[in-house]
Every structure is written in C-alpha cells, then in structure tokens.
Amino acid sequence: MADPYRRVRLSLFALTLLTGIGLSSWVTRTPAVRDAVDASTAGMGLILFGLSVGSMAGVLSAGAFVRRHGARPVIVVGAVLTVVGIAVIGLGAGASTAWGVFVGLLLVGLGGGLGEIGLNIEAAAVETATRRPVLPLLHGCFSLGTVVGALAGIGLTAQQFPVFWHLLAVTAVMAALAVWAFPGIPAGTGRVPGRGPARARPVAGGPRTRARRPSVWRDSRLLLIGVVVLAMAFAEGSANDWLPLLMVDGHGVSATSGSLVYAGFALAMTVGRFAGGPFVVRYGRAAVLSVSAVGGAIGVAGVAFAPNPVLAGIAVALWGLGASLGFPVAISAAGDDPERGAERVSAVATCGYLAFLVGPPLLGFIGEYAGLRQAMLVVMGLLVVAAVAARGARSRPMPVDEPAAPRPVG
C-alpha cells in the first residue's frame, strides 16, 4: 500500500530545507555584511533585532491564521516572505545600507515565524496520524539546509565573492524549492470550522454561544515545556546569530574559519536530529531533553572559556549536538494533545520566538561591554534551567510498531 503521507512529508522537508539554506547563507556572510554597512557589535545587535521582531510578529499571528484558514496558506505565505527577505538582505548589503539589511531580516523573520508554526502544526498532525517521530526529521532538514548553505557560504567567503550576488543566487534556489513543494501541502490542517476560535456546542434549550476555553497555559506541564523551548531556541538562535562573529572577534580566527566553525555547528545539529529519533522512542522525551540541555550547556561553556580556537571548535560540536533535539522534541511533546495540539504547538513556539526576540540585542549589548565570549554565559545558564524543566515533557509512550489509519490528504 502506497504511503499517503510521503508527498506531504517531502514537501514539509523541502520547505524546511529552504529555510535552513537561506538562514545559513546569511549567517556565513555576517562578517562581510557587518563590514559592508560599517556596523559595531551593538549595531549588529540592532540590525539582527529586525529578524527577531519579524519572527515574533509571525509566530504571534500564525496561530489565529491557522485556525481561520488552515496551515497551508500560512506555510505558503511564510515561504514567499522568506525568499523575498533573503533577496532584500542581498540588496541592502550591496547598497551598504543597514536599513536595507534590517528590512530584509524583518521579512525573513516574519516569513520564518509564520512558516515555522504552520510547518510544525502540519508535521505534528502527520506524526499523530502515523504514530512515528516526524518532527526531529523535519528539524533535521532545517539543519541539513544550514550545512548546505554554510558550505557554499564558506567557499564564497574564501573567494571574497560579493554578498549581493551570493544571496540573489540563494534566492533563486529557494524559490525553486518552494514552487516544487507547495502542491504537496494538504489543505485544512489546524483549521477550526467557522470564523475564529472554536465555538461551544449549543446547550439544550439555550442559545448558541461562543466558547471561552481555558488558556492552554493553565497546564503546568506545558509551562515547563515552554521553558525548555525558550532555552533551546535561545541556544540555537545565539549560534545562528553570533557564532561566526564570536569566533572572529572572541577567538581571533579569520572570517572563513569562523564560517567553517558555524558549518561544524550546523553539521552537529543535523546529525543529532537525524539520529535522535530512536533515542526519543527508547528513553522518552524528558530524558533526551535533559541530557541534551546538559550537553549543550557544557559545549557553550567550552566555547566561552576555551584557551584556543581548536578547543572552542570542538566545544561548538557539543553545543550543536546538545541543542539539536531540544526544539523538535519539545514541540512534539506539546502537540500530542488530540484536541488542542495546534494551539499548544503555537503557544510553546511563541516561547521559542521570544528567545529569538530578546536574544540578539541582549547578547549584542553584553558583548559590546563584556565581550561575546562572556555573553554566552547567559545561554549556558538558560540551558541549565532547561535541564531541570525537561521533566514537563514526560508523556505516554509513542507507539511505533503499527501506524494508525491515515487521514485523507489533500
């Protein structure tokens, strides 16, 4: 029997790969962009704030849009904005205007925020229907995209290839992936019948009234999952935003070497996400999240205190492995509620984007006055907190032997 979810999964993976390629292409060129717009460390923090603001706007609005229209249009709009945003970053760097880069990052963040929620809701629905881990593979495709983009960026950085032409070429690749993937996304996932949130069932003998369901945040378990997502997103996002500059300014390596270290981080994330599914099934979400957080904290501490770039590079690999499973496994834990899974995924993802919102400027300002290596201690502390909060991800075991009957696709 043909797998009815194969095309859906491939489309979700392609769109997530697209986002990873775009993000890492920008990240590997941050030193060149910083020089092009003549920005200080604090100035780069403010430029990166555009990515954070856009991301937060996207994730806060995505849940309502999904309930009204379903995940598919949210995913499509998010991908289009991300592609356009990468092009605008390239144009801004080519014109040496910080505002242009800021606007481009704003669009990338908005598209990423919308797409992230839509893709996670869709993937969580597939995971629930098939009773097999999907979210780690989905996020693994994002990490694979960051490896591909980073390797290309390293080569072009070494050749001093203009950022403008580099990012326009990346835009073309991303657009092609999006055009292929869009038809494979089913309609209706996450949509609540009627306009806006679900309405209450009519009470016998009484008028039909709109429901006022209790907030999902009244669930203490979900609060702990939200803390884990915040810390893990902060750890992943701080590497995406600052790792090349951290290696260049904090450890004195060249821009090419800084990009190479970032590629190592992305590779470690990719390995962790593609190989992590069996560990989640065998040991459970809570144990995997706790060990991951501890490993990530040790890696971040190693980067901050390493006496030479070689040891720092080794610590970066541990940082990447530790952060790899945090976001997808926590999202999976939030989405296993059969009635309010989409709402819960949207809620905890908001915690992750809160980290993206405050992370770049916070680390930028700390780095301006204390150094980027010292700023990473904030990341380490959050990961320690996540190791304790991971107990909130305990749940009933996920059956993996026999898939559930699939829901219709399309």
C-alpha positions as CSV (number, residue, x, y, z in Angstrom):
1,M,0.0,0.0,0.0
2,A,1.3,3.4,-1.0
3,D,2.2,5.8,1.8
4,P,-0.4,8.6,1.6
5,Y,1.9,10.9,3.6
6,R,5.1,10.5,1.5
7,R,4.4,13.6,-0.6
8,V,3.3,15.6,2.4
9,R,6.5,14.8,4.3
10,L,8.7,15.5,1.3
11,S,7.1,18.9,0.8
12,L,7.4,19.8,4.5
13,F,11.1,18.7,4.4
14,A,11.8,20.7,1.3
15,L,10.3,23.9,2.8
16,T,12.2,23.4,6.0
17,L,15.4,22.8,4.0
18,L,14.7,26.0,2.1
19,T,14.6,28.0,5.4
20,G,17.9,26.5,6.6
21,I,19.7,27.3,3.3
22,G,18.5,30.9,3.5
23,L,19.4,31.4,7.1
24,S,22.9,29.9,7.0
25,S,23.7,31.7,3.7
26,W,23.0,35.0,5.6
27,V,24.8,33.8,8.8
28,T,28.0,32.8,7.0
29,R,28.2,36.3,5.4
30,T,27.5,38.3,8.6
31,P,31.2,39.5,8.9
32,A,31.1,40.7,5.3
33,V,27.6,42.3,5.8
34,R,28.9,43.9,9.1
35,D,31.8,45.4,7.2
36,A,29.6,46.5,4.2
37,V,27.3,48.5,6.5
38,D,30.1,49.6,8.9
39,A,28.2,48.4,12.0
40,S,29.6,47.9,15.5
41,T,28.8,44.9,17.6
42,A,25.9,46.7,19.3
43,G,24.9,48.0,15.9
44,M,24.7,44.4,14.5
45,G,22.6,43.5,17.5
46,L,20.1,46.2,16.5
47,I,20.2,45.0,12.8
48,L,19.6,41.4,14.0
49,F,16.6,42.8,16.0
50,G,14.8,43.0,12.7
51,L,14.9,39.3,12.4
52,S,13.6,38.9,16.0
53,V,10.8,41.4,15.6
54,G,9.6,39.8,12.3
55,S,9.8,36.3,13.9
56,M,7.8,37.3,16.9
57,A,5.2,39.1,14.7
58,G,4.9,36.0,12.6
59,V,4.6,33.5,15.4
60,L,2.1,35.5,17.4
61,S,-0.2,35.9,14.4
62,A,0.3,32.4,12.9
63,G,-2.0,30.6,15.4
64,A,-5.0,32.7,14.6
65,F,-4.4,32.5,10.8
66,V,-4.1,28.7,11.0
67,R,-7.3,28.4,13.0
68,R,-9.1,30.6,10.4
69,H,-7.5,29.3,7.1
70,G,-5.6,26.2,7.9
71,A,-1.8,25.6,7.9
72,R,-1.3,25.5,4.1
73,P,-1.8,29.2,3.3
74,V,0.3,30.2,6.3
75,I,3.1,28.0,5.2
76,V,2.9,29.3,1.6
77,V,3.0,33.0,2.7
78,G,5.8,32.3,5.1
79,A,8.0,30.7,2.5
80,V,7.4,33.5,0.0
81,L,8.3,36.2,2.6
82,T,11.4,34.3,3.5
83,V,12.6,34.1,-0.1
84,V,11.9,37.7,-0.7
85,G,13.6,38.7,2.5
86,I,16.9,36.9,1.5
87,A,16.9,38.9,-1.7
88,V,16.3,42.2,0.2
89,I,19.3,41.4,2.5
90,G,21.5,41.0,-0.5
91,L,20.3,44.2,-2.0
92,G,20.8,46.0,1.3
93,A,24.3,44.7,1.6
94,G,25.1,45.6,-2.0
95,A,23.9,49.1,-1.3
96,S,25.8,49.3,2.0
97,T,22.6,50.3,3.9
98,A,21.9,49.0,7.3
99,W,18.2,49.7,7.0
100,G,18.0,47.5,3.9
101,V,19.6,44.6,5.7
102,F,17.2,45.3,8.7
103,V,14.1,45.2,6.4
104,G,15.3,42.0,4.7
105,L,15.8,40.4,8.1
106,L,12.4,41.6,9.2
107,L,10.8,39.8,6.2
108,V,12.8,36.7,6.8
109,G,11.8,36.7,10.4
110,L,8.1,37.3,9.6
111,G,8.1,34.5,7.0
112,G,10.0,32.2,9.2
113,G,7.7,32.8,12.1
114,L,4.6,32.1,10.0
115,G,6.1,29.1,8.3
116,E,7.6,27.7,11.5
117,I,4.2,27.4,13.2
118,G,2.5,26.1,10.1
119,L,5.1,23.5,9.3
120,N,5.2,22.3,12.9
121,I,1.5,22.0,13.1
122,E,1.4,20.1,9.9
123,A,4.2,17.8,10.9
124,A,2.7,17.3,14.4
125,A,-0.5,16.2,12.6
126,V,1.3,13.7,10.4
127,E,3.2,12.5,13.5
128,T,0.0,11.9,15.4
129,A,-1.7,10.1,12.5
130,T,1.2,7.8,11.7
131,R,2.4,7.5,15.3
132,R,6.0,7.8,14.2
133,P,8.5,10.6,15.0
134,V,8.4,13.2,12.2
135,L,9.4,16.5,14.0
136,P,13.1,15.5,14.6
137,L,13.4,14.7,10.9
138,L,11.7,17.9,9.9
139,H,14.1,20.0,12.0
140,G,16.9,17.8,10.8
141,C,16.1,19.0,7.3
142,F,16.4,22.6,8.5
143,S,19.9,21.7,9.9
144,L,20.8,20.0,6.7
145,G,19.9,23.2,4.9
146,T,22.1,25.2,7.2
147,V,25.0,22.8,6.4
148,V,24.5,23.2,2.6
149,G,24.1,26.9,2.9
150,A,27.1,27.2,5.2
151,L,29.4,25.2,3.0
152,A,28.5,27.3,0.0
153,G,29.0,30.5,2.1
154,I,32.4,29.3,3.3
155,G,33.6,28.7,-0.3
156,L,32.3,32.1,-1.5
157,T,33.7,33.9,1.5
158,A,37.1,32.4,0.8
159,Q,36.8,33.7,-2.7
160,Q,35.6,37.1,-1.5
161,F,32.5,36.7,-3.7
162,P,30.2,39.7,-3.4
163,V,27.4,39.2,-0.9
164,F,24.9,40.7,-3.3
165,W,25.3,38.1,-6.0
166,H,25.6,35.3,-3.4
167,L,22.3,36.0,-1.8
168,L,20.5,36.5,-5.1
169,A,21.7,33.1,-6.2
170,V,20.4,31.6,-3.0
171,T,17.1,33.3,-3.6
172,A,16.7,31.5,-6.9
173,V,17.4,28.1,-5.3
174,M,14.9,28.8,-2.5
175,A,12.3,29.9,-4.9
176,A,12.6,26.7,-7.0
177,L,12.3,24.5,-3.9
178,A,9.2,26.4,-2.8
179,V,7.5,26.1,-6.2
180,W,8.0,22.3,-6.1
181,A,6.9,21.9,-2.5
182,F,3.7,24.0,-2.4
183,P,1.4,21.5,-4.2
184,G,2.2,18.7,-1.7
185,I,0.9,20.6,1.4
186,P,-2.7,19.5,2.2
187,A,-5.4,22.0,2.9
188,G,-7.4,22.3,6.2
189,T,-4.9,21.1,8.8
190,G,-5.4,23.0,12.0
191,R,-8.4,25.0,10.7
192,V,-11.3,25.4,13.1
193,P,-14.7,25.3,11.4
194,G,-16.3,28.7,11.4
195,R,-14.6,32.1,11.8
196,G,-12.1,32.4,14.6
197,P,-11.7,30.1,17.5
198,A,-13.9,27.1,18.0
199,R,-17.4,27.7,19.4
200,A,-19.2,25.9,22.1
201,R,-21.7,23.3,21.3
202,P,-25.3,24.6,21.8
203,V,-26.8,23.7,25.2
204,A,-30.2,22.1,25.0
205,G,-32.9,24.7,25.5
206,G,-30.3,27.6,25.4
207,P,-28.8,29.9,22.8
208,R,-25.7,29.0,20.8
209,T,-22.8,30.8,22.4
210,R,-19.1,31.2,21.6
211,A,-16.8,29.1,23.7
212,R,-14.3,30.6,26.1
213,R,-12.0,27.7,26.6
214,P,-9.4,28.0,29.4
215,S,-5.9,29.1,28.3
216,V,-3.6,26.2,27.5
217,W,-1.1,27.9,29.8
218,R,-3.1,26.7,32.8
219,D,-1.4,23.3,32.1
220,S,1.7,23.3,34.3
221,R,3.3,20.7,32.1
222,L,3.0,23.0,29.1
223,L,4.6,25.8,31.1
224,L,7.7,23.6,31.7
225,I,7.8,22.6,28.0
226,G,7.7,26.3,27.2
227,V,10.7,27.0,29.4
228,V,12.6,24.2,27.5
229,V,11.7,25.6,24.1
230,L,12.7,29.1,25.2
231,A,16.1,27.9,26.4
232,M,16.8,25.6,23.5
233,A,15.7,28.2,20.9
234,F,18.0,30.7,22.7
235,A,20.9,28.3,22.4
236,E,20.3,27.5,18.7
237,G,19.5,31.1,17.8
238,S,22.6,32.6,19.5
239,A,24.8,30.3,17.4
240,N,22.9,31.3,14.3
241,D,23.2,35.0,15.1
242,W,26.6,35.2,16.7
243,L,28.8,32.2,16.2
244,P,30.9,33.4,13.2
245,L,31.5,36.8,14.9
246,L,32.1,35.0,18.2
247,M,34.9,33.0,16.6
248,V,36.3,36.0,14.7
249,D,36.2,38.6,17.5
250,G,36.4,36.3,20.5
251,H,39.0,33.8,19.3
252,G,40.8,35.7,16.6
253,V,40.2,33.4,13.7
254,S,39.6,34.6,10.1
255,A,36.1,35.1,8.6
256,T,36.5,31.9,6.6
257,S,37.4,29.9,9.7
258,G,34.5,31.5,11.6
259,S,32.1,30.3,8.9
260,L,33.7,26.9,9.0
261,V,33.1,26.6,12.7
262,Y,29.5,27.6,12.1
263,A,29.3,24.8,9.5
264,G,30.5,22.4,12.1
265,F,27.7,23.6,14.5
266,A,25.2,23.1,11.7
267,L,26.5,19.6,10.9
268,A,26.3,18.6,14.6
269,M,22.7,19.8,14.7
270,T,22.0,17.8,11.6
271,V,23.5,14.6,12.9
272,G,21.7,15.0,16.2
273,R,18.3,15.5,14.6
274,F,18.5,12.7,12.1
275,A,19.9,10.2,14.6
276,G,17.9,11.3,17.6
277,G,14.5,9.7,16.8
278,P,15.4,6.2,18.1
279,F,16.8,7.7,21.4
280,V,13.5,9.6,21.9
281,V,11.5,6.4,21.3
282,R,13.7,4.3,23.6
283,Y,14.4,6.7,26.5
284,G,11.5,9.2,26.3
285,R,11.3,12.9,25.6
286,A,12.1,14.1,29.1
287,A,15.3,12.1,29.4
288,V,16.5,13.1,26.0
289,L,15.7,16.8,26.6
290,S,17.5,16.8,30.0
291,V,20.7,15.2,28.6
292,S,20.6,17.4,25.6
293,A,20.4,20.6,27.7
294,V,23.3,19.5,29.9
295,G,25.4,18.6,26.9
296,G,24.6,22.0,25.3
297,A,25.5,23.9,28.4
298,I,28.9,22.1,28.6
299,G,29.5,23.0,24.9
300,V,28.6,26.7,25.4
301,A,30.9,26.9,28.5
302,G,33.7,25.3,26.4
303,V,33.4,28.0,23.7
304,A,33.3,30.7,26.3
305,F,36.3,29.5,28.3
306,A,38.4,27.6,25.7
307,P,42.0,28.9,25.7
308,N,42.4,28.4,21.9
309,P,40.2,28.2,18.8
310,V,40.8,24.4,18.3
311,L,39.2,23.6,21.7
312,A,36.5,26.1,21.1
313,G,35.7,24.4,17.7
314,I,35.4,21.0,19.5
315,A,33.1,22.6,22.1
316,V,30.9,24.0,19.3
317,A,30.2,20.5,18.1
318,L,28.9,19.6,21.6
319,W,26.9,22.8,21.6
320,G,25.3,21.7,18.3
321,L,24.5,18.2,19.4
322,G,23.0,19.4,22.7
323,A,20.8,21.9,21.0
324,S,19.7,19.7,18.2
325,L,16.8,17.8,19.7
326,G,15.5,20.5,22.1
327,F,13.1,22.4,19.9
328,P,11.6,19.5,17.8
329,V,11.2,17.1,20.8
330,A,9.6,19.8,23.0
331,I,7.2,20.8,20.1
332,S,6.3,17.1,19.7
333,A,5.5,16.9,23.5
334,A,3.3,20.0,23.2
335,G,1.4,18.7,20.2
336,D,0.4,15.3,21.4
337,D,-2.9,16.6,22.7
338,P,-5.6,15.2,20.3
339,E,-8.0,18.2,20.9
340,R,-5.7,21.3,21.3
341,G,-2.5,20.2,19.7
342,A,-2.3,23.0,17.2
343,E,-3.0,25.6,19.9
344,R,-0.4,24.1,22.2
345,V,2.2,24.0,19.4
346,S,1.6,27.6,18.7
347,A,1.8,28.6,22.3
348,V,5.2,26.9,23.1
349,A,6.6,28.0,19.8
350,T,5.9,31.6,20.9
351,C,8.3,30.9,23.8
352,G,11.0,30.0,21.3
353,Y,10.5,33.1,19.3
354,L,10.6,35.2,22.5
355,A,14.1,33.9,22.8
356,F,14.8,35.0,19.2
357,L,13.3,38.4,20.0
358,V,15.4,39.2,23.1
359,G,18.5,37.2,22.2
360,P,20.3,39.2,19.5
361,P,20.1,42.6,21.2
362,L,20.7,41.2,24.6
363,L,23.8,39.3,23.6
364,G,24.9,42.2,21.4
365,F,24.9,44.7,24.2
366,I,26.5,42.3,26.7
367,G,29.1,41.5,24.1
368,E,29.8,45.2,23.4
369,Y,30.8,45.8,27.0
370,A,32.0,42.4,28.3
371,G,32.9,40.5,25.1
372,L,30.9,37.9,23.2
373,R,32.6,35.0,25.0
374,Q,31.3,36.3,28.3
375,A,27.8,36.9,26.8
376,M,27.5,33.2,26.0
377,L,27.3,32.5,29.8
378,V,23.6,33.7,29.6
379,V,23.0,30.9,27.1
380,M,24.7,28.4,29.4
381,G,22.5,29.4,32.4
382,L,19.3,29.0,30.4
383,L,20.3,25.5,29.3
384,V,20.9,24.5,32.9
385,V,17.3,25.7,33.7
386,A,16.0,23.7,30.7
387,A,17.7,20.5,32.0
388,V,15.5,20.8,35.1
389,A,12.3,21.8,33.3
390,A,12.6,18.9,30.9
391,R,10.5,16.7,33.3
392,G,7.5,18.6,31.8
393,A,7.9,16.6,28.6
394,R,7.0,13.3,30.2
395,S,4.1,11.8,28.4
396,R,2.6,8.5,27.5
397,P,4.9,6.4,25.2
398,M,4.6,7.0,21.5
399,P,3.6,3.7,19.8
400,V,5.9,2.9,16.9
401,D,5.0,-0.6,15.8
402,E,1.8,-0.1,14.0
403,P,0.7,3.1,12.3
404,A,-2.7,4.5,12.8
405,A,-5.2,4.6,9.9
406,P,-4.1,7.7,7.9
407,R,-6.3,10.6,7.5
408,P,-7.2,11.7,3.9
409,V,-4.7,14.0,2.4
410,G,-5.4,16.8,0.0
